């Protein structure tokens, strides 16, 4: 599993709706929640998100039809074999309904393009007297 080296942004327009993806590294659930609050744009129609930290994961469709936003974002994270990663995809509605399939492609695709553009690193693990811990060179 890889992790992001830094925060990455990607923006695209799909059928007049604007989608902005922000992907960032997080170390724990508390940091993920704090970054989520920081990255959400209250002026947007939807702030959909997903994160994975080890075996733990969460996602939200934020008012979009169930399963059309958060789950595709999580699949994009898993598809890139990323860990300790949060992705928020913000949508400003452009007046054209995308349908369930269109929403899944838009949210998942925007997240995937953002993650592909991001620099990722393979975390290195070391043993200490306190157990296994991760560091970066």
N, CA and C atoms as a LAMMPS dump frame, in Angstrom:
ITEM: TIMESTEP
0
ITEM: NUMBER OF ATOMS
411
ITEM: BOX BOUNDS ff ff ff
-5.0000000000000000e+02 5.0000000000000000e+02
-5.0000000000000000e+02 5.0000000000000000e+02
-5.0000000000000000e+02 5.0000000000000000e+02
ITEM: ATOMS id mol type element x y z
1 1 1 N 0.838 -1.186 0
2 1 2 C 0 0 0
3 1 3 C 0.882 1.249 0
4 2 1 N 0.433 2.241 -0.724
5 2 2 C 1.137 3.51 -0.817
6 2 3 C 0.384 4.56 -0.021
7 3 1 N 1.02 5.701 0.177
8 3 2 C 0.356 6.841 0.796
9 3 3 C 0.729 8.088 0.007
10 4 1 N -0.076 9.13 0.101
11 4 2 C 0.212 10.356 -0.63
12 4 3 C 1.364 11.098 0.031
13 5 1 N 2.156 11.741 -0.806
14 5 2 C 3.283 12.52 -0.311
15 5 3 C 2.845 13.933 0.061
16 6 1 N 1.822 14.446 -0.623
17 6 2 C 1.33 15.802 -0.368
18 6 3 C -0.104 15.933 -0.879
19 7 1 N -0.714 17.056 -0.597
20 7 2 C -2.088 17.318 -1.039
21 7 3 C -2.102 17.592 -2.541
22 8 1 N -3.128 17.07 -3.202
23 8 2 C -3.279 17.244 -4.652
24 8 3 C -4.692 17.733 -4.951
25 9 1 N -4.84 18.569 -5.989
26 9 2 C -6.135 19.105 -6.427
27 9 3 C -6.355 18.728 -7.887
28 10 1 N -7.612 18.509 -8.25
29 10 2 C -7.969 18.279 -9.643
30 10 3 C -9.386 18.792 -9.846
31 11 1 N -9.598 19.52 -10.936
32 11 2 C -10.923 20.094 -11.207
33 11 3 C -11.328 19.786 -12.644
34 12 1 N -12.626 19.485 -12.823
35 12 2 C -13.155 19.289 -14.171
36 12 3 C -14.631 19.665 -14.199
37 13 1 N -15.113 19.944 -15.411
38 13 2 C -16.535 20.238 -15.605
39 13 3 C -17.151 19.083 -16.383
40 14 1 N -18.288 18.597 -15.871
41 14 2 C -19.019 17.518 -16.523
42 14 3 C -20.465 17.96 -16.663
43 15 1 N -20.897 18.136 -17.905
44 15 2 C -22.276 18.558 -18.206
45 15 3 C -22.716 19.734 -17.342
46 16 1 N -21.909 20.763 -17.337
47 16 2 C -22.142 22.048 -16.664
48 16 3 C -21.99 22.017 -15.146
49 17 1 N -21.763 20.848 -14.54
50 17 2 C -21.467 20.78 -13.105
51 17 3 C -19.955 20.827 -12.933
52 18 1 N -19.511 21.565 -11.93
53 18 2 C -18.078 21.665 -11.643
54 18 3 C -17.736 20.712 -10.507
55 19 1 N -16.703 19.892 -10.714
56 19 2 C -16.235 18.934 -9.713
57 19 3 C -14.807 19.282 -9.327
58 20 1 N -14.543 19.404 -8.038
59 20 2 C -13.206 19.667 -7.52
60 20 3 C -12.844 18.558 -6.551
61 21 1 N -11.757 17.84 -6.848
62 21 2 C -11.268 16.782 -5.959
63 21 3 C -10.026 17.282 -5.239
64 22 1 N -9.972 17.01 -3.944
65 22 2 C -8.795 17.306 -3.139
66 22 3 C -8.438 16.02 -2.402
67 23 1 N -7.22 15.554 -2.616
68 23 2 C -6.724 14.332 -1.971
69 23 3 C -5.57 14.713 -1.063
70 24 1 N -5.577 14.17 0.152
71 24 2 C -4.504 14.506 1.083
72 24 3 C -4.183 13.315 1.985
73 25 1 N -2.944 13.276 2.47
74 25 2 C -2.57 12.217 3.407
75 25 3 C -3.122 12.513 4.796
76 26 1 N -3.537 11.488 5.514
77 26 2 C -3.995 11.619 6.904
78 26 3 C -3.419 10.464 7.708
79 27 1 N -3.152 10.706 8.965
80 27 2 C -2.538 9.683 9.815
81 27 3 C -3.538 8.906 10.665
82 28 1 N -4.697 9.529 10.969
83 28 2 C -5.675 8.862 11.823
84 28 3 C -7.059 9.436 11.559
85 29 1 N -8.065 8.841 12.183
86 29 2 C -9.445 9.255 11.95
87 29 3 C -9.703 10.688 12.416
88 30 1 N -9.112 11.091 13.523
89 30 2 C -9.302 12.457 14.025
90 30 3 C -8.765 13.473 13.021
91 31 1 N -7.608 13.189 12.441
92 31 2 C -7.05 14.094 11.435
93 31 3 C -7.915 14.107 10.183
94 32 1 N -8.449 12.947 9.797
95 32 2 C -9.332 12.877 8.628
96 32 3 C -10.57 13.744 8.838
97 33 1 N -11.163 13.677 10.022
98 33 2 C -12.35 14.492 10.312
99 33 3 C -12.016 15.977 10.309
100 34 1 N -10.87 16.339 10.867
101 34 2 C -10.466 17.745 10.901
102 34 3 C -10.215 18.274 9.489
103 35 1 N -9.494 17.488 8.675
104 35 2 C -9.222 17.912 7.298
105 35 3 C -10.504 17.987 6.474
106 36 1 N -11.432 17.064 6.723
107 36 2 C -12.712 17.071 6.025
108 36 3 C -13.466 18.37 6.302
109 37 1 N -13.508 18.768 7.557
110 37 2 C -14.179 20.021 7.92
111 37 3 C -13.492 21.217 7.267
112 38 1 N -12.19 21.157 7.168
113 38 2 C -11.404 22.241 6.577
114 38 3 C -11.596 22.32 5.06
115 39 1 N -11.701 21.17 4.391
116 39 2 C -11.76 21.133 2.929
117 39 3 C -13.163 21.287 2.354
118 40 1 N -14.201 21.056 3.15
119 40 2 C -15.579 21.158 2.657
120 40 3 C -15.925 22.615 2.353
121 41 1 N -16.591 22.82 1.232
122 41 2 C -17.008 24.16 0.808
123 41 3 C -18.517 24.287 1.026
124 42 1 N -18.903 25.112 1.957
125 42 2 C -20.321 25.25 2.304
126 42 3 C -21.143 25.897 1.194
127 43 1 N -20.495 26.579 0.246
128 43 2 C -21.23 27.203 -0.859
129 43 3 C -21.571 26.187 -1.955
130 44 1 N -20.977 24.988 -1.901
131 44 2 C -21.213 23.963 -2.917
132 44 3 C -22.493 23.183 -2.605
133 45 1 N -23.006 22.497 -3.608
134 45 2 C -24.187 21.662 -3.414
135 45 3 C -23.877 20.386 -2.654
136 46 1 N -22.713 19.781 -2.927
137 46 2 C -22.348 18.509 -2.293
138 46 3 C -20.854 18.465 -2.018
139 47 1 N -20.483 17.969 -0.835
140 47 2 C -19.098 17.682 -0.479
141 47 3 C -19.038 16.192 -0.136
142 48 1 N -18.76 15.373 -1.126
143 48 2 C -18.741 13.922 -0.945
144 48 3 C -17.298 13.501 -0.677
145 49 1 N -17.13 12.458 0.121
146 49 2 C -15.776 12.119 0.547
147 49 3 C -15.644 10.639 0.886
148 50 1 N -14.381 10.228 0.979
149 50 2 C -14.042 8.88 1.446
150 50 3 C -12.627 8.927 1.991
151 51 1 N -12.364 8.076 2.973
152 51 2 C -10.992 7.907 3.458
153 51 3 C -10.753 6.457 3.831
154 52 1 N -9.481 6.068 3.738
155 52 2 C -9.049 4.741 4.17
156 52 3 C -7.799 4.919 5.009
157 53 1 N -7.816 4.282 6.188
158 53 2 C -6.654 4.245 7.081
159 53 3 C -6.547 2.797 7.553
160 54 1 N -5.617 2.043 6.956
161 54 2 C -5.507 0.619 7.272
162 54 3 C -6.779 -0.098 6.857
163 55 1 N -7.351 -0.864 7.776
164 55 2 C -8.587 -1.586 7.495
165 55 3 C -9.831 -0.714 7.695
166 56 1 N -9.669 0.438 8.321
167 56 2 C -10.8 1.338 8.586
168 56 3 C -11.06 2.222 7.37
169 57 1 N -12.329 2.444 7.078
170 57 2 C -12.694 3.346 5.995
171 57 3 C -14.07 3.94 6.284
172 58 1 N -14.324 5.094 5.709
173 58 2 C -15.625 5.755 5.802
174 58 3 C -15.864 6.476 4.478
175 59 1 N -17.13 6.706 4.162
176 59 2 C -17.461 7.503 2.99
177 59 3 C -18.834 8.129 3.173
178 60 1 N -19.098 9.192 2.415
179 60 2 C -20.374 9.885 2.494
180 60 3 C -20.792 10.369 1.11
181 61 1 N -22.105 10.234 0.83
182 61 2 C -22.675 10.728 -0.418
183 61 3 C -23.185 12.165 -0.285
184 62 1 N -23.256 12.696 0.927
185 62 2 C -23.673 14.082 1.209
186 62 3 C -24.876 14.534 0.377
187 63 1 N -25.945 13.774 0.436
188 63 2 C -27.184 14.176 -0.228
189 63 3 C -27.362 13.653 -1.641
190 64 1 N -26.316 13.143 -2.253
191 64 2 C -26.468 12.506 -3.565
192 64 3 C -27.157 11.159 -3.343
193 65 1 N -27.748 10.567 -4.395
194 65 2 C -28.374 9.253 -4.228
195 65 3 C -27.389 8.235 -3.645
196 66 1 N -27.902 7.367 -2.797
197 66 2 C -27.066 6.413 -2.074
198 66 3 C -26.185 5.588 -3.007
199 67 1 N -24.889 5.542 -2.69
200 67 2 C -23.941 4.734 -3.433
201 67 3 C -23.384 5.371 -4.689
202 68 1 N -23.75 6.626 -4.976
203 68 2 C -23.315 7.249 -6.235
204 68 3 C -22.095 8.151 -6.092
205 69 1 N -21.629 8.416 -4.877
206 69 2 C -20.516 9.351 -4.72
207 69 3 C -19.422 8.815 -3.797
208 70 1 N -19.751 8.565 -2.537
209 70 2 C -18.746 8.147 -1.569
210 70 3 C -18.1 6.82 -1.907
211 71 1 N -18.902 5.857 -2.304
212 71 2 C -18.361 4.529 -2.628
213 71 3 C -17.448 4.565 -3.855
214 72 1 N -17.821 5.262 -4.952
215 72 2 C -16.889 5.371 -6.079
216 72 3 C -15.581 6.089 -5.718
217 73 1 N -15.644 7.048 -4.806
218 73 2 C -14.421 7.724 -4.358
219 73 3 C -13.541 6.727 -3.604
220 74 1 N -14.137 5.933 -2.722
221 74 2 C -13.381 4.914 -1.993
222 74 3 C -12.786 3.889 -2.964
223 75 1 N -13.526 3.513 -3.992
224 75 2 C -13.007 2.575 -4.983
225 75 3 C -11.814 3.161 -5.728
226 76 1 N -11.818 4.476 -5.947
227 76 2 C -10.666 5.127 -6.585
228 76 3 C -9.439 5.065 -5.672
229 77 1 N -9.641 5.262 -4.375
230 77 2 C -8.536 5.153 -3.408
231 77 3 C -7.987 3.731 -3.427
232 78 1 N -8.862 2.751 -3.343
233 78 2 C -8.438 1.346 -3.335
234 78 3 C -7.808 0.947 -4.667
235 79 1 N -8.307 1.502 -5.758
236 79 2 C -7.774 1.189 -7.08
237 79 3 C -6.332 1.641 -7.263
238 80 1 N -5.938 2.677 -6.532
239 80 2 C -4.559 3.17 -6.583
240 80 3 C -3.707 2.557 -5.475
241 81 1 N -4.278 1.623 -4.709
242 81 2 C -3.581 0.946 -3.6
243 81 3 C -3.045 1.952 -2.589
244 82 1 N -3.895 2.923 -2.231
245 82 2 C -3.489 3.968 -1.292
246 82 3 C -4.032 3.698 0.103
247 83 1 N -3.254 4.081 1.095
248 83 2 C -3.626 3.97 2.499
249 83 3 C -3.409 5.337 3.139
250 84 1 N -4.074 5.573 4.254
251 84 2 C -3.951 6.848 4.975
252 84 3 C -4.226 8.025 4.033
253 85 1 N -5.364 7.919 3.342
254 85 2 C -5.718 8.894 2.31
255 85 3 C -7.158 9.354 2.476
256 86 1 N -7.363 10.657 2.351
257 86 2 C -8.69 11.276 2.345
258 86 3 C -8.885 11.942 0.996
259 87 1 N -10.053 11.734 0.39
260 87 2 C -10.41 12.432 -0.847
261 87 3 C -11.781 13.073 -0.653
262 88 1 N -11.85 14.365 -0.941
263 88 2 C -13.106 15.111 -0.918
264 88 3 C -13.381 15.566 -2.342
265 89 1 N -14.568 15.25 -2.866
266 89 2 C -14.972 15.738 -4.182
267 89 3 C -16.176 16.651 -3.974
268 90 1 N -15.992 17.91 -4.332
269 90 2 C -17.02 18.933 -4.167
270 90 3 C -17.688 19.172 -5.509
271 91 1 N -19.037 19.266 -5.482
272 91 2 C -19.791 19.479 -6.723
273 91 3 C -20.627 20.744 -6.615
274 92 1 N -20.511 21.577 -7.651
275 92 2 C -21.402 22.711 -7.827
276 92 3 C -22.323 22.337 -8.98
277 93 1 N -23.616 22.185 -8.705
278 93 2 C -24.602 21.695 -9.672
279 93 3 C -24.757 22.687 -10.821
280 94 1 N -24.733 22.159 -12.053
281 94 2 C -24.816 23.012 -13.231
282 94 3 C -26.156 23.006 -13.917
283 95 1 N -27.167 22.337 -13.335
284 95 2 C -28.504 22.374 -13.898
285 95 3 C -28.891 21.158 -14.726
286 96 1 N -27.955 20.261 -14.986
287 96 2 C -28.256 19.058 -15.765
288 96 3 C -28.106 17.837 -14.854
289 97 1 N -29.168 17.035 -14.755
290 97 2 C -29.107 15.822 -13.948
291 97 3 C -28.242 14.784 -14.647
292 98 1 N -27.387 14.131 -13.884
293 98 2 C -26.454 13.167 -14.461
294 98 3 C -26.939 11.727 -14.369
295 99 1 N -27.92 11.447 -13.533
296 99 2 C -28.382 10.079 -13.321
297 99 3 C -27.401 9.328 -12.439
298 100 1 N -27.816 8.167 -11.953
299 100 2 C -26.975 7.406 -11.023
300 100 3 C -25.643 7.001 -11.643
301 101 1 N -25.676 6.449 -12.843
302 101 2 C -24.435 6.033 -13.505
303 101 3 C -23.513 7.212 -13.785
304 102 1 N -24.102 8.316 -14.216
305 102 2 C -23.308 9.516 -14.492
306 102 3 C -22.662 10.078 -13.243
307 103 1 N -23.397 10.05 -12.119
308 103 2 C -22.825 10.527 -10.861
309 103 3 C -21.672 9.635 -10.411
310 104 1 N -21.853 8.317 -10.537
311 104 2 C -20.796 7.389 -10.141
312 104 3 C -19.533 7.606 -10.974
313 105 1 N -19.713 7.781 -12.282
314 105 2 C -18.558 8.025 -13.152
315 105 3 C -17.917 9.375 -12.856
316 106 1 N -18.738 10.383 -12.588
317 106 2 C -18.21 11.726 -12.333
318 106 3 C -17.416 11.776 -11.026
319 107 1 N -18.004 11.279 -9.937
320 107 2 C -17.304 11.319 -8.639
321 107 3 C -16.096 10.38 -8.623
322 108 1 N -16.295 9.146 -9.077
323 108 2 C -15.187 8.196 -9.085
324 108 3 C -14.084 8.6 -10.055
325 109 1 N -14.479 9.096 -11.213
326 109 2 C -13.502 9.521 -12.211
327 109 3 C -12.708 10.732 -11.779
328 110 1 N -13.378 11.708 -11.184
329 110 2 C -12.679 12.907 -10.702
330 110 3 C -11.688 12.535 -9.605
331 111 1 N -12.111 11.668 -8.676
332 111 2 C -11.212 11.22 -7.612
333 111 3 C -10.031 10.451 -8.194
334 112 1 N -10.277 9.565 -9.146
335 112 2 C -9.208 8.757 -9.732
336 112 3 C -8.197 9.629 -10.476
337 113 1 N -8.67 10.615 -11.233
338 113 2 C -7.756 11.502 -11.954
339 113 3 C -6.909 12.321 -10.983
340 114 1 N -7.499 12.748 -9.894
341 114 2 C -6.76 13.48 -8.869
342 114 3 C -5.671 12.598 -8.262
343 115 1 N -6.036 11.356 -7.919
344 115 2 C -5.082 10.446 -7.284
345 115 3 C -3.968 10.024 -8.243
346 116 1 N -4.285 9.894 -9.527
347 116 2 C -3.246 9.548 -10.507
348 116 3 C -2.223 10.668 -10.649
349 117 1 N -2.682 11.907 -10.49
350 117 2 C -1.781 13.055 -10.605
351 117 3 C -0.946 13.258 -9.34
352 118 1 N -1.378 12.67 -8.243
353 118 2 C -0.703 12.879 -6.953
354 118 3 C 0.578 12.07 -6.853
355 119 1 N 1.543 12.629 -6.132
356 119 2 C 2.785 11.905 -5.852
357 119 3 C 2.535 10.989 -4.659
358 120 1 N 2.844 9.712 -4.825
359 120 2 C 2.658 8.759 -3.729
360 120 3 C 3.991 8.126 -3.38
361 121 1 N 4.107 7.694 -2.155
362 121 2 C 5.338 7.058 -1.687
363 121 3 C 4.99 5.748 -1.011
364 122 1 N 5.928 4.829 -1.052
365 122 2 C 5.766 3.562 -0.357
366 122 3 C 6.286 3.761 1.061
367 123 1 N 5.427 3.616 2.08
368 123 2 C 5.901 3.834 3.449
369 123 3 C 6.888 2.747 3.874
370 124 1 N 7.866 3.137 4.632
371 124 2 C 8.864 2.209 5.138
372 124 3 C 8.563 1.931 6.602
373 125 1 N 8.675 0.678 6.984
374 125 2 C 8.361 0.27 8.352
375 125 3 C 9.639 -0.147 9.076
376 126 1 N 9.737 0.149 10.346
377 126 2 C 10.876 -0.262 11.166
378 126 3 C 10.383 -0.763 12.506
379 127 1 N 11.168 -1.657 13.064
380 127 2 C 10.865 -2.153 14.404
381 127 3 C 11.612 -1.319 15.436
382 128 1 N 10.952 -1.042 16.537
383 128 2 C 11.604 -0.408 17.679
384 128 3 C 11.194 -1.204 18.92
385 129 1 N 11.678 -0.815 20.059
386 129 2 C 11.289 -1.529 21.274
387 129 3 C 9.82 -1.316 21.611
388 130 1 N 9.188 -0.331 20.966
389 130 2 C 7.763 -0.04 21.178
390 130 3 C 6.871 -0.704 20.14
391 131 1 N 7.475 -1.422 19.193
392 131 2 C 6.688 -2.092 18.166
393 131 3 C 7.006 -1.566 16.781
394 132 1 N 6.151 -1.883 15.838
395 132 2 C 6.334 -1.501 14.453
396 132 3 C 5.889 -0.062 14.267
397 133 1 N 6.684 0.742 13.567
398 133 2 C 6.299 2.119 13.28
399 133 3 C 6.725 2.486 11.877
400 134 1 N 6.071 3.478 11.337
401 134 2 C 6.284 3.906 9.941
402 134 3 C 7.096 5.189 9.932
403 135 1 N 7.971 5.298 8.972
404 135 2 C 8.71 6.543 8.761
405 135 3 C 8.904 6.747 7.278
406 136 1 N 9.269 7.949 6.911
407 136 2 C 9.61 8.263 5.53
408 136 3 C 11.042 8.763 5.5
409 137 1 N 11.791 8.357 4.45
410 137 2 C 13.161 8.84 4.287
411 137 3 C 13.174 10.268 3.804
